[in-house]
Amino acid sequence: MAKKVAPKARKTGSAGKKNVRWGDDVPSLKDHRREAILRSVANVLRNSRFSTLTIQDIADELGMTKGNLYYYFKDKREILYYCHMRSMEISLLSLNEATQNGGSPAEKLRILLTHHIRAIVDEGFGGILQTDLESLSAEQRKNYVRRRDELERGVRKLIEDGIKLGEFECPNVKLTGFAILGAINWIPKWYRPDGPFDPHQIAEEMTTYFVRGLQVRQGRAAGGTSSKRQLANLPGS
């Protein structure tokens, strides 16, 4: 049997070190050191703007040299890109869990939004959402926007399912989805770890507010005039 030959590692610089940076497809992000780097960026961004953030700031946060940091990422823009992608990966995992394990559309939406909020607050990547995508390359923006759109479509699909089953009433599904996700993305602007609200409370109370705002009011029969009008406005109707 022929002996398998491992693929050659890419080289970087005259020292010939292995280039351990990720490719564009990031399915698992298992490397704890890179994860620590991304989280440190999120921590720094809580108190500063990305435009003023330097590689030295990130290295200082981690207690490492800039040379070691460049071993994992080639520049600040690449670090920002993978922070965005990591944030979206966590949120899409929440979407998958909601669609797989939830019951009614309202229950699924509650699971998704609760986990999405907790990811933004607890996982430390919330500050990334406030950074300017224009600092990314065209290809990086395309990759990120594709995943962001997947999350937005998932939220709209749950709202549409709720309307079809008579659980929700919503005159404009797309606008409502933007409003919900926009409010969640704004959390890093006002949340502080030492503030009066803990992550669990924020996730539970904001999710309750969003879901209740969509639910059909008592006294309106499911499938009534309002529901029929909404169904007529859904895509493909």
N, C-alpha and C positions, 0 to 999 in steps of 0.2 A: 504494500500500500504506500502510495506516495506521501511523503511527509508534508503536512500543511505548513505554509509559510505565512507568518503574520504580515499584515500590510505594513509598509514602511511608514514610520511616523514622519510628519512634516517637520521641517527644521525651521528654526528661527534664529537669525543672527549668526555671527561667526562662531559662537560657542557651541552651536549645534544642539541646543536644548530642544526637547519635544514641545511642540506647540499644543497646549492643553486647552486652548479656548474652544468654546462650543461652536458648532455649525449653526445654520439658520433654523434648523428644526430642533427644538429643545423639548423632548418628550418627558424627561424625568428629573433633570437637575439634581442628581444624587450627590454631587460633590459638595461636601459640607463647607469646604474652605471658600468656594465660590459663592455659596449661599450666604456665608458670613459677610463676604464683601458686599453683596447686594443689600443685605439688611443694614449694613453700616451706612450705605448711601442713603437709605430711607431714613435712618436716624438723623443723619446730618441735615437732610432736606427739611426736617421738621422745623429747623431754626434758621434756614438760609435759603436763598434762591439758587437754582441750578446754574444760572449764568455766572454766579460768583463762586461756585463750588470748584475746587481744584483737586487734581489727583493727590496733592499733598494732604489736603483735608481728609480725603478718604483713607489714605495711608496712616495718618495720625489717629484717626478713629479706630483703626484696627491694630495700631501699634506695630506697623510693618513699614518697610522701606518702599519707596516708589518703584525701585527695581523689581521687588518681589510682586508688587501689584501688576506691573506690566507683564509678568509671567503668565497671568491669568487673562488679562484684557489688554488690547492694544492701545485704547485711549478712553477718554471720559465718555465719548459718545457711545461707544460699544457697551460700557457699563450701564448707561441709561437705557439703552435698547433692551438689554437682558433683564433689567429691573421691570420695564414695561411688560415684557413677555412673561416674566415670572408672575406678575400680578394678574395677568389675564389667564394664565394657566390655572391659578388657584380658583378664580371665579368660574372658569369653565368646568372645573371639577365639581363645583357647587351646583352648576346647572345640570350636569350629568347625574349627580346624586338625587337632585330634586325630581327629574324626569323618571328615574329608575325606581325610586323608593317612595315617592309621594303618592297620595290617593287622589283626591279631587284637585281640580286646577288651583283652588284657593290654598290647599295644603301644599301643593308643589311650589306655588309662588312664595309661600311663607318660608319653606325650606331654602329656596334659592336666595331670597333677599336676606334672610337671617345669616346664612353662611357667607354671602357676599360681603355684607357689612362687617362681620367678624373678621373676615380675611383682610379687609382694608384697614381695620383698626388694630387687630391683634398681630397680624403677620408683618406689620411694619412697612408695607409697600404703598400705603395710602398717599404719602407725599409725592410719589412718582406721578400720580394722576394729575398733579398740578403743574407738571413741567411741560415745556413747549415741544410738541412733536416736530416742529420745524427744524430742530437741531439734529434730527435723525436723517439718515440718508433716504433717498426715495424708496429703495428696496426695503429698508427697515420699516419705514412708515407703512408700506404696503402690507408687510407681514403682520404688523401690529393691528392695523385697521381691520384686516380680515378676521382676526380673532375677536376684536371688539364688536364687530358686526354680528358675529356668531352669538355672542352674549345678548346683544340687543334683540336679535331675532328670537332667541329663546324666551326672553321676557314677553315679547309681543305674542308669541305663540300661546303662552299660558293664559294671557289675558283673553285672547280670541277663544280659546277652549272654554274659559269660564263664561263668556258671553253666550256661546252656543249651547251650553248646558243650563243657562239661566241663572248662574251664580253671580256673574258680574254685569254691570251696566257701564258702558264706556263709549262716549260719542266719537272719540278719536284715539284709536289704539296706539298709533305710532307716536303721537304727541304725548300721550300718557306714559308710554315707555321711556321716552326721553326725560320727562319730568321726574320719574322715579329714580332712574339711574343718575340723572344730574344732581339730584338732592343727595344721593349716597356719595357720589364723587366729591361733593363739597365738604363732607365730614372732616377730612384732614385739615381743612382751613380753621376749624374751631375746636377740634378735639385735642385735649391735653391729657396725658397719662395721669397727671396729678389733679385733674379737674374733678367736678362733682359727679360726672357720669362714667360708669364703668362700661367696658365693651359689651357685656351681656345685656345691660339695660338699654344701651343705645340700639343694639340689634333688635331686641324684642319689641321695644316701644315704637321704633320707626317702622318696622315691618307691620305691626298691628295697625298703625295709622294708614299705611299704603293699602293693605288688603281691605280694611274696612271701608276705605274710600271707594273701592271698586265694587263692593258687594251690593246686590240689589236691595233696595230699601223695603222694609216690611209694608205690606199692603199692595205691592206690585206683583202680580202673578207672573211666574216664569213663562216666557214665550208670548208675553203681551205685546202691545203696540210698540213700546220702547225697545224691547228686545229684538223685534222683527226689523225695526229701522236700523239697529246696530248691525244685525246680521247682513243686511243688504249692503252695508258699507265695508264689510270685510273683504280682503283680497280673494278673488275667485268667485265671489257671490254673484 
